[in-house]
Amino acid sequence: MTKRTYQPKKLKTLRKFGFRSRMSSHSGRATISRRRSKGRSSLSVSDIFRKIGKKPKNKIR
């Protein structure tokens, strides 16, 4: 049996979809702004980790 394609990693997720990475590009800022205008309680993946109160084990660069 082959390995499944999705092997979740918290740090990799945060680096790709986190608030800082969203704010670093024009389209990412547009995404955050759309989510704010829609009234989303969590704007990015970083918010979810903050609400849970857990940090990934490795440091985020």
MOPAC internal coordinates of N, CA, C and O (Angstrom, degrees):
PM7 1SCF
backbone

  N    0.0000 0     0.00 0     0.00 0    0    0    0
  C    1.4572 1     0.00 0     0.00 0    1    0    0
  C    1.5368 1   109.07 1     0.00 0    2    1    0
  O    1.2310 1   120.75 1   -42.63 1    3    2    1
  N    1.3101 1   116.16 1   137.37 1    3    2    1
  C    1.4574 1   120.15 1  -178.42 1    5    3    2
  C    1.5253 1   111.22 1   -84.49 1    6    5    3
  O    1.2310 1   121.81 1   -18.89 1    7    6    5
  N    1.3185 1   114.15 1   161.11 1    7    6    5
  C    1.4587 1   121.21 1  -179.63 1    9    7    6
  C    1.5318 1   109.92 1   -74.95 1   10    9    7
  O    1.2310 1   120.56 1   -37.06 1   11   10    9
  N    1.3067 1   116.53 1   142.94 1   11   10    9
  C    1.4614 1   120.79 1   177.56 1   13   11   10
  C    1.5212 1   110.78 1   -69.51 1   14   13   11
  O    1.2310 1   120.62 1   -27.44 1   15   14   13
  N    1.3416 1   116.42 1   152.56 1   15   14   13
  C    1.4620 1   119.89 1  -174.13 1   17   15   14
  C    1.5289 1   112.84 1   -75.81 1   18   17   15
  O    1.2310 1   119.86 1   146.60 1   19   18   17
  N    1.3183 1   117.88 1   -33.40 1   19   18   17
  C    1.4703 1   119.83 1  -177.04 1   21   19   18
  C    1.5213 1   110.69 1   -94.44 1   22   21   19
  O    1.2310 1   121.18 1   -70.93 1   23   22   21
  N    1.3229 1   115.35 1   109.07 1   23   22   21
  C    1.4653 1   122.81 1   175.55 1   25   23   22
  C    1.5296 1   106.56 1  -117.57 1   26   25   23
  O    1.2310 1   119.34 1   -86.36 1   27   26   25
  N    1.3393 1   118.87 1    93.64 1   27   26   25
  C    1.4612 1   121.14 1  -169.77 1   29   27   26
  C    1.5276 1   114.43 1   -64.67 1   30   29   27
  O    1.2310 1   120.95 1   -44.89 1   31   30   29
  N    1.3230 1   115.78 1   135.11 1   31   30   29
  C    1.4642 1   124.01 1   176.08 1   33   31   30
  C    1.5270 1   107.42 1  -132.29 1   34   33   31
  O    1.2310 1   120.58 1   -55.07 1   35   34   33
  N    1.3261 1   116.50 1   124.93 1   35   34   33
  C    1.4700 1   120.79 1  -176.89 1   37   35   34
  C    1.5174 1   112.48 1   -63.92 1   38   37   35
  O    1.2310 1   120.96 1   135.10 1   39   38   37
  N    1.3275 1   115.76 1   -44.90 1   39   38   37
  C    1.4597 1   120.10 1  -176.02 1   41   39   38
  C    1.5229 1   111.52 1   -65.35 1   42   41   39
  O    1.2310 1   120.63 1   136.63 1   43   42   41
  N    1.3188 1   116.40 1   -43.37 1   43   42   41
  C    1.4635 1   120.92 1   179.62 1   45   43   42
  C    1.5315 1   110.65 1   -63.55 1   46   45   43
  O    1.2310 1   120.96 1   140.29 1   47   46   45
  N    1.3375 1   115.77 1   -39.71 1   47   46   45
  C    1.4607 1   121.50 1   178.20 1   49   47   46
  C    1.5247 1   110.83 1   -62.53 1   50   49   47
  O    1.2310 1   120.73 1   134.69 1   51   50   49
  N    1.3282 1   116.21 1   -45.31 1   51   50   49
  C    1.4615 1   120.09 1  -179.70 1   53   51   50
  C    1.5191 1   111.78 1   -64.92 1   54   53   51
  O    1.2310 1   120.38 1   140.42 1   55   54   53
  N    1.3076 1   116.88 1   -39.58 1   55   54   53
  C    1.4724 1   119.54 1  -179.28 1   57   55   54
  C    1.5152 1   111.97 1   -66.95 1   58   57   55
  O    1.2310 1   120.48 1   148.11 1   59   58   57
  N    1.3277 1   116.69 1   -31.89 1   59   58   57
  C    1.4570 1   119.88 1  -177.52 1   61   59   58
  C    1.5213 1   112.89 1   -89.15 1   62   61   59
  O    1.2310 1   119.98 1   139.14 1   63   62   61
  N    1.3398 1   117.64 1   -40.86 1   63   62   61
  C    1.4592 1   121.66 1  -172.60 1   65   63   62
  C    1.5155 1   113.51 1  -118.03 1   66   65   63
  O    1.2310 1   119.43 1  -171.68 1   67   66   65
  N    1.3276 1   118.69 1     8.32 1   67   66   65
  C    1.4578 1   122.00 1  -178.01 1   69   67   66
  C    1.5201 1   112.54 1   -73.22 1   70   69   67
  O    1.2310 1   120.99 1    -8.15 1   71   70   69
  N    1.3212 1   115.72 1   171.85 1   71   70   69
  C    1.4670 1   122.05 1  -176.69 1   73   71   70
  C    1.5264 1   111.91 1   -61.62 1   74   73   71
  O    1.2310 1   120.29 1   135.61 1   75   74   73
  N    1.3375 1   117.05 1   -44.39 1   75   74   73
  C    1.4689 1   120.27 1  -177.92 1   77   75   74
  C    1.5253 1   111.83 1   -63.75 1   78   77   75
  O    1.2310 1   120.50 1   140.32 1   79   78   77
  N    1.3196 1   116.66 1   -39.68 1   79   78   77
  C    1.4633 1   119.30 1   179.68 1   81   79   78
  C    1.5243 1   110.98 1   -71.24 1   82   81   79
  O    1.2310 1   120.40 1   145.50 1   83   82   81
  N    1.3418 1   116.84 1   -34.50 1   83   82   81
  C    1.4695 1   119.78 1   175.95 1   85   83   82
  C    1.5329 1   110.45 1   -64.18 1   86   85   83
  O    1.2310 1   120.76 1   137.49 1   87   86   85
  N    1.3232 1   116.14 1   -42.51 1   87   86   85
  C    1.4638 1   119.93 1  -177.29 1   89   87   86
  C    1.5265 1   112.83 1   -72.56 1   90   89   87
  O    1.2310 1   119.98 1   167.53 1   91   90   89
  N    1.3158 1   117.65 1   -12.47 1   91   90   89
  C    1.4659 1   119.43 1  -176.72 1   93   91   90
  C    1.5196 1   113.46 1   -82.82 1   94   93   91
  O    1.2310 1   119.58 1   168.78 1   95   94   93
  N    1.3339 1   118.41 1   -11.22 1   95   94   93
  C    1.4602 1   119.80 1   179.22 1   97   95   94
  C    1.5285 1   110.48 1  -126.59 1   98   97   95
  O    1.2310 1   120.84 1   -20.41 1   99   98   97
  N    1.3089 1   116.01 1   159.59 1   99   98   97
  C    1.4611 1   121.61 1  -178.83 1  101   99   98
  C    1.5227 1   111.00 1   -63.47 1  102  101   99
  O    1.2310 1   120.58 1   133.98 1  103  102  101
  N    1.3284 1   116.49 1   -46.02 1  103  102  101
  C    1.4672 1   119.96 1  -178.45 1  105  103  102
  C    1.5281 1   111.72 1   -68.65 1  106  105  103
  O    1.2310 1   120.67 1   147.94 1  107  106  105
  N    1.3371 1   116.33 1   -32.06 1  107  106  105
  C    1.4603 1   120.32 1   176.58 1  109  107  106
  C    1.5181 1   111.54 1   -66.22 1  110  109  107
  O    1.2310 1   120.82 1   138.70 1  111  110  109
  N    1.3390 1   116.05 1   -41.30 1  111  110  109
  C    1.4663 1   120.46 1   176.91 1  113  111  110
  C    1.5294 1   110.32 1   -63.24 1  114  113  111
  O    1.2310 1   120.61 1   143.25 1  115  114  113
  N    1.3256 1   116.44 1   -36.75 1  115  114  113
  C    1.4719 1   121.13 1   177.28 1  117  115  114
  C    1.5252 1   110.08 1   -64.39 1  118  117  115
  O    1.2310 1   120.34 1   140.37 1  119  118  117
  N    1.3243 1   116.95 1   -39.63 1  119  118  117
  C    1.4628 1   121.70 1   178.10 1  121  119  118
  C    1.5161 1   110.86 1   -61.73 1  122  121  119
  O    1.2310 1   120.72 1   132.83 1  123  122  121
  N    1.3422 1   116.23 1   -47.17 1  123  122  121
  C    1.4687 1   120.89 1   179.35 1  125  123  122
  C    1.5283 1   109.86 1   -61.59 1  126  125  123
  O    1.2310 1   120.56 1   137.90 1  127  126  125
  N    1.3208 1   116.53 1   -42.10 1  127  126  125
  C    1.4596 1   120.69 1  -178.77 1  129  127  126
  C    1.5268 1   111.19 1   -65.47 1  130  129  127
  O    1.2310 1   120.01 1   140.15 1  131  130  129
  N    1.3408 1   117.59 1   -39.85 1  131  130  129
  C    1.4664 1   120.70 1   176.78 1  133  131  130
  C    1.5178 1   111.09 1   -62.72 1  134  133  131
  O    1.2310 1   120.67 1   137.93 1  135  134  133
  N    1.3281 1   116.33 1   -42.07 1  135  134  133
  C    1.4616 1   120.84 1  -179.09 1  137  135  134
  C    1.5340 1   110.79 1   -67.72 1  138  137  135
  O    1.2310 1   120.40 1   144.11 1  139  138  137
  N    1.3384 1   116.84 1   -35.89 1  139  138  137
  C    1.4708 1   120.54 1   176.51 1  141  139  138
  C    1.5205 1   110.38 1   -64.75 1  142  141  139
  O    1.2310 1   120.53 1   133.84 1  143  142  141
  N    1.3470 1   116.59 1   -46.16 1  143  142  141
  C    1.4637 1   120.17 1  -177.22 1  145  143  142
  C    1.5251 1   111.76 1   -67.02 1  146  145  143
  O    1.2310 1   120.49 1   150.85 1  147  146  145
  N    1.3303 1   116.67 1   -29.15 1  147  146  145
  C    1.4599 1   121.04 1   178.50 1  149  147  146
  C    1.5320 1   111.70 1   -78.11 1  150  149  147
  O    1.2310 1   121.07 1   161.27 1  151  150  149
  N    1.3563 1   115.56 1   -18.73 1  151  150  149
  C    1.4547 1   120.32 1   177.46 1  153  151  150
  C    1.5213 1   113.80 1    88.16 1  154  153  151
  O    1.2310 1   120.75 1  -151.29 1  155  154  153
  N    1.3181 1   116.17 1    28.71 1  155  154  153
  C    1.4668 1   120.24 1   178.86 1  157  155  154
  C    1.5272 1   110.17 1   -66.90 1  158  157  155
  O    1.2310 1   120.79 1   -40.39 1  159  158  157
  N    1.3305 1   116.10 1   139.61 1  159  158  157
  C    1.4642 1   118.90 1   179.26 1  161  159  158
  C    1.5256 1   110.56 1   -75.43 1  162  161  159
  O    1.2310 1   120.10 1   148.76 1  163  162  161
  N    1.3245 1   117.41 1   -31.24 1  163  162  161
  C    1.4713 1   119.52 1   175.45 1  165  163  162
  C    1.5200 1   108.91 1  -116.97 1  166  165  163
  O    1.2310 1   120.89 1   -55.48 1  167  166  165
  N    1.3248 1   115.89 1   124.52 1  167  166  165
  C    1.4607 1   121.02 1  -177.62 1  169  167  166
  C    1.5155 1   112.39 1   -84.38 1  170  169  167
  O    1.2310 1   120.69 1   150.07 1  171  170  169
  N    1.3205 1   116.28 1   -29.93 1  171  170  169
  C    1.4649 1   120.25 1  -178.96 1  173  171  170
  C    1.5200 1   109.27 1  -150.87 1  174  173  171
  O    1.2310 1   121.29 1    -0.20 1  175  174  173
  N    1.3136 1   115.14 1   179.80 1  175  174  173
  C    1.4642 1   121.02 1  -179.59 1  177  175  174
  C    1.5291 1   110.71 1   -64.57 1  178  177  175
  O    1.2310 1   120.39 1   149.01 1  179  178  177
  N    1.3195 1   116.86 1   -30.99 1  179  178  177
  C    1.4650 1   121.26 1  -179.69 1  181  179  178
  C    1.5262 1   111.58 1   -58.88 1  182  181  179
  O    1.2310 1   120.70 1   142.99 1  183  182  181
  N    1.3359 1   116.27 1   -37.01 1  183  182  181
  C    1.4607 1   120.74 1  -179.75 1  185  183  182
  C    1.5210 1   111.50 1   -63.78 1  186  185  183
  O    1.2310 1   120.91 1   142.52 1  187  186  185
  N    1.3132 1   115.86 1   -37.48 1  187  186  185
  C    1.4677 1   120.16 1  -179.83 1  189  187  186
  C    1.5218 1   109.97 1   -63.36 1  190  189  187
  O    1.2310 1   120.20 1   134.08 1  191  190  189
  N    1.3351 1   117.22 1   -45.92 1  191  190  189
  C    1.4589 1   121.14 1   179.50 1  193  191  190
  C    1.5202 1   111.19 1   -65.73 1  194  193  191
  O    1.2310 1   120.29 1   146.35 1  195  194  193
  N    1.3389 1   117.05 1   -33.65 1  195  194  193
  C    1.4619 1   120.63 1   179.25 1  197  195  194
  C    1.5276 1   110.82 1   -68.90 1  198  197  195
  O    1.2310 1   120.69 1   139.42 1  199  198  197
  N    1.3486 1   116.28 1   -40.58 1  199  198  197
  C    1.4638 1   120.17 1  -179.86 1  201  199  198
  C    1.5177 1   111.52 1   -66.56 1  202  201  199
  O    1.2310 1   120.67 1   141.73 1  203  202  201
  N    1.3281 1   116.33 1   -38.27 1  203  202  201
  C    1.4616 1   120.73 1   178.50 1  205  203  202
  C    1.5255 1   109.99 1   -67.49 1  206  205  203
  O    1.2310 1   121.24 1   146.75 1  207  206  205
  N    1.3406 1   115.23 1   -33.25 1  207  206  205
  C    1.4601 1   120.16 1   179.78 1  209  207  206
  C    1.5080 1   112.34 1    88.66 1  210  209  207
  O    1.2310 1   120.44 1  -164.62 1  211  210  209
  N    1.3287 1   116.76 1    15.38 1  211  210  209
  C    1.4560 1   120.53 1   178.56 1  213  211  210
  C    1.5060 1   110.05 1  -111.88 1  214  213  211
  O    1.2310 1   121.17 1   -41.75 1  215  214  213
  N    1.3185 1   115.37 1   138.25 1  215  214  213
  C    1.4401 1   120.99 1   175.50 1  217  215  214
  C    1.5234 1   108.10 1  -106.98 1  218  217  215
  O    1.2310 1   120.14 1   -30.78 1  219  218  217
  N    1.3356 1   117.34 1   149.22 1  219  218  217
  C    1.4561 1   117.58 1   174.73 1  221  219  218
  C    1.5199 1   110.11 1   -64.70 1  222  221  219
  O    1.2310 1   120.36 1   -25.45 1  223  222  221
  N    1.3060 1   116.92 1   154.55 1  223  222  221
  C    1.4629 1   121.11 1  -175.06 1  225  223  222
  C    1.5179 1   112.89 1   -65.37 1  226  225  223
  O    1.2310 1   120.07 1   143.02 1  227  226  225
  N    1.3380 1   117.48 1   -36.98 1  227  226  225
  C    1.4660 1   120.63 1   179.09 1  229  227  226
  C    1.5142 1   110.07 1   -85.86 1  230  229  227
  O    1.2310 1   120.58 1   -23.58 1  231  230  229
  N    1.3232 1   116.50 1   156.42 1  231  230  229
  C    1.4500 1   120.52 1   178.28 1  233  231  230
  C    1.5272 1   109.85 1   -76.78 1  234  233  231
  O    1.2310 1   120.74 1   -35.89 1  235  234  233
  N    1.3384 1   116.19 1   144.11 1  235  234  233
  C    1.4619 1   121.63 1   178.91 1  237  235  234
  C    1.5219 1   107.35 1   -89.78 1  238  237  235
  O    1.2310 1   121.20 1   -49.05 1  239  238  237
  N    1.3106 1   115.31 1   130.95 1  239  238  237
  C    1.4548 1   119.39 1   178.85 1  241  239  238
  C    1.4995 1   110.54 1   -85.87 1  242  241  239
  O    1.2310 1   120.10 1   180.00 1  243  242  241

